[in-house]
Amino acid sequence: MAEIRRETQQHSGLNVNAILFALFKRKWTILLCAAVGIIAAAAFYFFCPPVYESQAKLLVRYVLERSAVDPIEGAKPSGTSSNDVDKVIGAEIAILTSWDLAVQVAQAIGPKRLLPSSGAAATETAAAGVVSSGLSAVSTKGSNIIFVSYKNQDPQIAPLVLQELLSRYFIKHLEVHRSAGAFDFVTQQTDQVRARLNQTEDTLKSLRDKTGIVSLKDGSDALTAEAAKTKEKLNDAEADLAQYKAVLKQTGEIKSKKWKAKSSASEKTPQSEKAQVAGIEAKVEILKARLRDIQQRIKQLSELGPQMEELERKRELDEANYKYFAASLEKARIDEALDPSKMPNISAVQRPSPPMLETKTRNKIALGLAGGGIALGIALVLLRGLVLNRTVGRPLELETQWHIPLMLSIPYSNARNGHLPLPPNGSPANARALATRPHHSKLAPWEAGHFIRPYCDAIRDRLGLYFELNHLTHKPKLVGIASFSEAAGASTLAAGLAASLSETNDGKVLLVDVNLGPEDVHQFFKGKPAYSLSAALKPKGAIASAADNLYLATVGSPNAGPAQLGLKKFFDMMPNLKASDFDYIIFDMPPLSQTSPTWGMAAFMDKLLLVVEAEKDNRELIKRGYGKLVAERDNVGVVVNKTRSYIPKWLDGGS
């Protein structure tokens, strides 16, 4: 987990440093874009005509919805919650900024006055566009205050347009929140509902007269109760009648015999009982007749009940509609008489103010142009440095992104600090890199005062440690130096490293130039010649040293091709290389191209140094080339040359 955390931190630092590197590397691009932006901002600021602004404020307490079809509650104030307030204010802002209102204002003021530069060609549509473009209506969330402003180059037009806008806004507000022709419509609807209600009540009254009940439910309940009561009385009367008839039948004969022996006064008793039976029979008949009448009324009520229920429901609906339209009629009468300038729910907290010079917008645009120039410069630099650029800009990239171990990085140098840039590898200047003319004031790379020498000494020490750790004690030790491109500085590094090794008194050092073809044109230190490699490798060859323990040889011939013959000669001379009396042989090799002999020679080296030219060599090419070389033999060290540090030291987190 710690390793993962460290790797993440490295990548994060790399990203930050990569951005800073790209920004500081092309800081002049940013400064140029910033200068262009500042010039554009200054031009806009000084040449843009001044704008005058008039401001007003409206207080919207609530909105009265005046409609012929809305319920009565629509007249109550709305906007009780913050959401409702925002909806109401949003609707009023939409009315204020509507195109219809802008056209009305343009018609009232006149197109020629709003567009003086157009003259007779000014149209109402163009004038309305001027009104709409300069108008602003805003409100903060949850507030019922609307800030209205209008901007124009003419200080007299600004308050005039705003005043006309507010005056026509109140009228437009009433038009939006009430129906046109509401009074006539509601009057007609009220009359129709009243006529239907009267007709329903007349029909219902005739049915009530026919059934003899006022309320259908109450009448039905009363008839049911009366039928039950009559039935009960009838049952009681029939029971009494049956009882009297039974008694009369059983006792009739006995009583009749006794009655015959009695006087005429006692003969009245049977006659009395018969009369009582007859009375009960009459009562039973009456109760039956009454019960039939009640049942007939119940039947009639059941037949007319649905019709009466429908009429009662219709009457209730007509009554509700009548009440609604009566109230709406009252609202319509109020709307007809309402003065737009005296609306109680909306008032002007601040009337249009005198025109004031408005500089906020101009300042914002000017700052935007200046900031846009800087942002454009930064964007271009980052695009080029982080996206389009595929070269290695900083040595740290090799280690953090491609996991390629770095031996050393050499800073860029030029004539300003007394040092020449490292010469091209294989170019005509390569020969002069190994020679110093008497009249030339610059130092050769093997001289102690040359800027490359400290770096060559550091490489020498690291090579010695590498040979020691890997138990490489044989002689000679072969060290190859190659690059990925021309002018990367491999030749200078090879000459400096050879000179540095020769000063240690550890043995003889042979510097072999594999790049040059002709054998007789190569000069060395103080005019001493460079020998061919075959001559240099002869046992006990009588070749002159260029300096103490330092010798120079070349590979190739005047008729040789651009590497094939030199490589063949190199392979043929391998036995002689191993048998030579040199302690170190430094090979200045051609760049790594597809046909370069370096690929074949690298496998024979004890150590191969790859010179990467910063800000020139493609990182993918380096990754593939390094991977191919390491796959054959893990003896490759990487030196990044001509590195530049654009980031200030106090800000640089490591490059």
ChimeraX attribute file (.defattr): number of C-alpha atoms within 10 A of each C-alpha:
attribute: neighborCount
match mode: 1-to-1
recipient: residues
	/A:1	6
	/A:2	7
	/A:3	8
	/A:4	9
	/A:5	9
	/A:6	11
	/A:7	14
	/A:8	13
	/A:9	12
	/A:10	16
	/A:11	14
	/A:12	12
	/A:13	16
	/A:14	21
	/A:15	14
	/A:16	13
	/A:17	20
	/A:18	20
	/A:19	17
	/A:20	18
	/A:21	25
	/A:22	21
	/A:23	22
	/A:24	17
	/A:25	18
	/A:26	18
	/A:27	16
	/A:28	13
	/A:29	18
	/A:30	22
	/A:31	15
	/A:32	14
	/A:33	22
	/A:34	22
	/A:35	16
	/A:36	18
	/A:37	24
	/A:38	21
	/A:39	16
	/A:40	16
	/A:41	24
	/A:42	16
	/A:43	12
	/A:44	16
	/A:45	18
	/A:46	11
	/A:47	9
	/A:48	10
	/A:49	10
	/A:50	15
	/A:51	21
	/A:52	21
	/A:53	26
	/A:54	27
	/A:55	22
	/A:56	20
	/A:57	21
	/A:58	18
	/A:59	17
	/A:60	21
	/A:61	18
	/A:62	19
	/A:63	23
	/A:64	20
	/A:65	20
	/A:66	24
	/A:67	20
	/A:68	22
	/A:69	15
	/A:70	13
	/A:71	14
	/A:72	16
	/A:73	10
	/A:74	14
	/A:75	14
	/A:76	11
	/A:77	13
	/A:78	17
	/A:79	18
	/A:80	9
	/A:81	10
	/A:82	13
	/A:83	12
	/A:84	14
	/A:85	21
	/A:86	18
	/A:87	15
	/A:88	19
	/A:89	27
	/A:90	17
	/A:91	12
	/A:92	19
	/A:93	18
	/A:94	12
	/A:95	17
	/A:96	25
	/A:97	19
	/A:98	14
	/A:99	16
	/A:100	13
	/A:101	22
	/A:102	27
	/A:103	18
	/A:104	17
	/A:105	27
	/A:106	27
	/A:107	15
	/A:108	13
	/A:109	15
	/A:110	16
	/A:111	23
	/A:112	17
	/A:113	15
	/A:114	25
	/A:115	17
	/A:116	11
	/A:117	10
	/A:118	13
	/A:119	12
	/A:120	10
	/A:121	11
	/A:122	17
	/A:123	18
	/A:124	19
	/A:125	15
	/A:126	17
	/A:127	23
	/A:128	22
	/A:129	17
	/A:130	18
	/A:131	26
	/A:132	20
	/A:133	14
	/A:134	16
	/A:135	22
	/A:136	16
	/A:137	18
	/A:138	14
	/A:139	17
	/A:140	11
	/A:141	12
	/A:142	14
	/A:143	13
	/A:144	21
	/A:145	20
	/A:146	22
	/A:147	18
	/A:148	24
	/A:149	21
	/A:150	27
	/A:151	26
	/A:152	24
	/A:153	15
	/A:154	15
	/A:155	18
	/A:156	14
	/A:157	20
	/A:158	28
	/A:159	26
	/A:160	17
	/A:161	25
	/A:162	25
	/A:163	20
	/A:164	18
	/A:165	24
	/A:166	21
	/A:167	13
	/A:168	19
	/A:169	23
	/A:170	20
	/A:171	14
	/A:172	17
	/A:173	19
	/A:174	20
	/A:175	13
	/A:176	15
	/A:177	13
	/A:178	19
	/A:179	17
	/A:180	17
	/A:181	12
	/A:182	20
	/A:183	20
	/A:184	13
	/A:185	17
	/A:186	23
	/A:187	16
	/A:188	12
	/A:189	17
	/A:190	20
	/A:191	14
	/A:192	13
	/A:193	19
	/A:194	18
	/A:195	12
	/A:196	15
	/A:197	20
	/A:198	14
	/A:199	13
	/A:200	19
	/A:201	15
	/A:202	12
	/A:203	13
	/A:204	20
	/A:205	16
	/A:206	11
	/A:207	19
	/A:208	18
	/A:209	10
	/A:210	12
	/A:211	17
	/A:212	13
	/A:213	17
	/A:214	13
	/A:215	13
	/A:216	19
	/A:217	11
	/A:218	11
	/A:219	17
	/A:220	17
	/A:221	13
	/A:222	14
	/A:223	17
	/A:224	15
	/A:225	12
	/A:226	16
	/A:227	19
	/A:228	14
	/A:229	13
	/A:230	19
	/A:231	16
	/A:232	13
	/A:233	17
	/A:234	20
	/A:235	15
	/A:236	13
	/A:237	19
	/A:238	18
	/A:239	14
	/A:240	16
	/A:241	20
	/A:242	15
	/A:243	13
	/A:244	16
	/A:245	15
	/A:246	12
	/A:247	11
	/A:248	16
	/A:249	10
	/A:250	10
	/A:251	10
	/A:252	12
	/A:253	11
	/A:254	9
	/A:255	14
	/A:256	13
	/A:257	10
	/A:258	12
	/A:259	17
	/A:260	11
	/A:261	10
	/A:262	11
	/A:263	10
	/A:264	9
	/A:265	8
	/A:266	12
	/A:267	16
	/A:268	11
	/A:269	12
	/A:270	15
	/A:271	9
	/A:272	11
	/A:273	15
	/A:274	14
	/A:275	12
	/A:276	14
	/A:277	18
	/A:278	14
	/A:279	13
	/A:280	19
	/A:281	17
	/A:282	14
	/A:283	17
	/A:284	21
	/A:285	15
	/A:286	13
	/A:287	20
	/A:288	17
	/A:289	13
	/A:290	17
	/A:291	20
	/A:292	14
	/A:293	13
	/A:294	18
	/A:295	16
	/A:296	12
	/A:297	16
	/A:298	21
	/A:299	12
	/A:300	13
	/A:301	23
	/A:302	14
	/A:303	11
	/A:304	16
	/A:305	18
	/A:306	12
	/A:307	15
	/A:308	20
	/A:309	15
	/A:310	13
	/A:311	20
	/A:312	17
	/A:313	13
	/A:314	16
	/A:315	19
	/A:316	14
	/A:317	14
	/A:318	20
	/A:319	17
	/A:320	13
	/A:321	17
	/A:322	21
	/A:323	15
	/A:324	19
	/A:325	26
	/A:326	19
	/A:327	17
	/A:328	26
	/A:329	22
	/A:330	14
	/A:331	21
	/A:332	26
	/A:333	15
	/A:334	13
	/A:335	20
	/A:336	12
	/A:337	9
	/A:338	12
	/A:339	12
	/A:340	18
	/A:341	13
	/A:342	10
	/A:343	14
	/A:344	12
	/A:345	12
	/A:346	20
	/A:347	17
	/A:348	14
	/A:349	14
	/A:350	13
	/A:351	17
	/A:352	24
	/A:353	16
	/A:354	14
	/A:355	21
	/A:356	15
	/A:357	14
	/A:358	16
	/A:359	13
	/A:360	10
	/A:361	10
	/A:362	18
	/A:363	14
	/A:364	13
	/A:365	15
	/A:366	22
	/A:367	18
	/A:368	16
	/A:369	21
	/A:370	22
	/A:371	17
	/A:372	19
	/A:373	24
	/A:374	22
	/A:375	17
	/A:376	17
	/A:377	25
	/A:378	22
	/A:379	14
	/A:380	17
	/A:381	23
	/A:382	20
	/A:383	13
	/A:384	14
	/A:385	20
	/A:386	16
	/A:387	9
	/A:388	10
	/A:389	16
	/A:390	16
	/A:391	18
	/A:392	21
	/A:393	27
	/A:394	22
	/A:395	25
	/A:396	22
	/A:397	19
	/A:398	19
	/A:399	13
	/A:400	16
	/A:401	13
	/A:402	13
	/A:403	11
	/A:404	19
	/A:405	15
	/A:406	17
	/A:407	16
	/A:408	18
	/A:409	21
	/A:410	20
	/A:411	15
	/A:412	16
	/A:413	18
	/A:414	11
	/A:415	9
	/A:416	7
	/A:417	8
	/A:418	13
	/A:419	18
	/A:420	18
	/A:421	15
	/A:422	23
	/A:423	21
	/A:424	19
	/A:425	27
	/A:426	22
	/A:427	14
	/A:428	11
	/A:429	14
	/A:430	22
	/A:431	21
	/A:432	15
	/A:433	22
	/A:434	22
	/A:435	20
	/A:436	19
	/A:437	14
	/A:438	9
	/A:439	6
	/A:440	8
	/A:441	9
	/A:442	15
	/A:443	18
	/A:444	24
	/A:445	29
	/A:446	26
	/A:447	15
	/A:448	14
	/A:449	13
	/A:450	16
	/A:451	21
	/A:452	24
	/A:453	21
	/A:454	16
	/A:455	18
	/A:456	25
	/A:457	18
	/A:458	15
	/A:459	21
	/A:460	19
	/A:461	14
	/A:462	14
	/A:463	18
	/A:464	14
	/A:465	12
	/A:466	15
	/A:467	16
	/A:468	11
	/A:469	9
	/A:470	9
	/A:471	9
	/A:472	13
	/A:473	10
	/A:474	10
	/A:475	16
	/A:476	22
	/A:477	20
	/A:478	21
	/A:479	22
	/A:480	25
	/A:481	28
	/A:482	28
	/A:483	29
	/A:484	22
	/A:485	20
	/A:486	18
	/A:487	20
	/A:488	27
	/A:489	26
	/A:490	34
	/A:491	33
	/A:492	26
	/A:493	27
	/A:494	27
	/A:495	27
	/A:496	27
	/A:497	27
	/A:498	30
	/A:499	28
	/A:500	25
	/A:501	26
	/A:502	22
	/A:503	16
	/A:504	11
	/A:505	10
	/A:506	11
	/A:507	17
	/A:508	21
	/A:509	28
	/A:510	28
	/A:511	23
	/A:512	26
	/A:513	28
	/A:514	23
	/A:515	23
	/A:516	27
	/A:517	22
	/A:518	15
	/A:519	18
	/A:520	13
	/A:521	12
	/A:522	23
	/A:523	20
	/A:524	23
	/A:525	20
	/A:526	12
	/A:527	13
	/A:528	16
	/A:529	21
	/A:530	26
	/A:531	22
	/A:532	21
	/A:533	24
	/A:534	18
	/A:535	13
	/A:536	25
	/A:537	23
	/A:538	15
	/A:539	11
	/A:540	9
	/A:541	12
	/A:542	9
	/A:543	17
	/A:544	15
	/A:545	18
	/A:546	19
	/A:547	16
	/A:548	13
	/A:549	21
	/A:550	23
	/A:551	27
	/A:552	30
	/A:553	24
	/A:554	26
	/A:555	24
	/A:556	26
	/A:557	15
	/A:558	11
	/A:559	9
	/A:560	14
	/A:561	11
	/A:562	16
	/A:563	20
	/A:564	14
	/A:565	16
	/A:566	21
	/A:567	19
	/A:568	12
	/A:569	15
	/A:570	20
	/A:571	14
	/A:572	12
	/A:573	15
	/A:574	13
	/A:575	11
	/A:576	17
	/A:577	22
	/A:578	15
	/A:579	14
	/A:580	18
	/A:581	20
	/A:582	21
	/A:583	19
	/A:584	21
	/A:585	24
	/A:586	25
	/A:587	29
	/A:588	27
	/A:589	26
	/A:590	26
	/A:591	25
	/A:592	19
	/A:593	13
	/A:594	8
	/A:595	11
	/A:596	16
	/A:597	22
	/A:598	24
	/A:599	20
	/A:600	12
	/A:601	16
	/A:602	23
	/A:603	17
	/A:604	15
	/A:605	20
	/A:606	19
	/A:607	22
	/A:608	25
	/A:609	22
	/A:610	26
	/A:611	27
	/A:612	27
	/A:613	28
	/A:614	24
	/A:615	17
	/A:616	16
	/A:617	20
	/A:618	18
	/A:619	21
	/A:620	13
	/A:621	14
	/A:622	22
	/A:623	14
	/A:624	11
	/A:625	17
	/A:626	17
	/A:627	14
	/A:628	12
	/A:629	17
	/A:630	14
	/A:631	10
	/A:632	11
	/A:633	15
	/A:634	14
	/A:635	16
	/A:636	22
	/A:637	20
	/A:638	23
	/A:639	23
	/A:640	25
	/A:641	25
	/A:642	24
	/A:643	20
	/A:644	19
	/A:645	17
	/A:646	16
	/A:647	18
	/A:648	11
	/A:649	9
	/A:650	6
	/A:651	9
	/A:652	14
	/A:653	13
	/A:654	13
	/A:655	18
